[in-house]
Amino acid sequence: MAINKVLVVDDSAPELSNIKKIIGDMGCIVISASNGIQAVELAKKELPDIIFMDIIMPEMDGYEATRKLSNDPEVRNIPIIFVSSKGQKADKLWGQMQGGKGYITKPYKPEEILNQIRIFNR
């Protein structure tokens, strides 16, 4: 599966802008959401190739959004990579249990974002 369209989800405008720039510079189409509710709606509508998901967000956090997407047959195969300031081993394990396929801890290096795209770019 080639990675052409990426959904980035974060309630922090600077973080959202930063990740969008990193991915956009790679030549991908980038769509964004600022909370889990928007993320679920956009994922179903846009069918991105990969999702970068923050965890701590208003209205619906990234864990809940990931559970919803992972249980929906239309979008369950879209890899979700958590990008969060929550860096404990338990956070990463819980993210994996919710359906996450990767985990990047903030602050991150651009290469960490790009490496996740490369992993799933087949």
N, C-alpha and C positions, 0 to 999 in steps of 0.2 A: 504494500500500500504506500503510495507516494504521499508525502505530507505537503499539501498545497494550501489548506485552509486551517487556521489555528484560532481557537477560542481562548481568550485570556480573561480570567475572572479575578478581580481584586477591588476592594472598596477604597483603596488608596490611589488617588489620581496619579501621584508621582510614580508609584510602583507600576501601575497599569501602563503609563506612558513609557517607562523604561523597558518593560518586557515587550511591549508592542514594537518599540524601535529595534530591539535586538532581533526579533523574529522577522519584522518587516525588511530589515537590511539583508536578510537571507533570501528574500524574494517571495515569501509566503503572503497570502491574504490573511489579514488579522482582523478578527471581530472581537468585541469586548463586552463584558458585563460587569456591573459593580456589586452584585449580590447573587446569592444562590438561586433565587427565584428567576431572575433574568437569565442566569446560566442555563438552567433547565429548559426554559422556553427557547433560547437561542440555539442550544444544542439540537433540539428536536427540529427546529425550523431550518437551520443552516447546515446541519450534519458535518461539523468540522472533522478533520482527520486526527486531531489531538487537542486536548484541553489542558491548560495550565490553571490550576485552581487554588486560590487562597483558602485558608480555613476560617479565620476569624472575620466574619462579615455580619452586617445587620440583616434582619428579616429571615434569612436562611443561611446557615453556615456551610462551609465547603464539604464537611462530612455528610450532612444531610443531602445536599445537592448531588454528591457523588453516589450515595445510596440510591436516590431516585433514578439517576441515569443508569446505574449498574443493573437496576431491576427492570428497565424498560427495553423490550426486545428490539426496538428501532435504533437505539443508540448505545446499547450495552457493550458493543465492541470498540467504542472510541476510547483510546487510552487516556486516562486522567492522571496528570502529574501534579502533586501538591507542591505549592510554593508557599512556605509559611515561616514565620518567626518561631513557631513551636518546634523545637529541635530535639526534644527528648526521645529516647528510644520507644517509649510507650506511645508517643504521638505518631511516630512513623509506623509502628505496628498497627495502631488503630486505623490509620489511613489506608493501609493495605487491606485490613479487614472490611473496610467500607467499599473497596473496589479500586482503590488507587493503584496505579502501575509503577509509580515512581515518586520520589520525594526530594525536594530541594529546600534547604534551609536558608532563610534570609539572614544576613546579607549573602547574596550569591554572586558568582562571577558569570559574565555573559556566556562563557564556554559551557557552564553547567546547563543552561537552558538549551543551547545548541546541541549539546551531547544527547539530551533526551529526544530531540527531534531526529537526530541521526539514528538512534536506537530503533525508533519506530518507522523510519523512512525506508521501507523495503519495496 
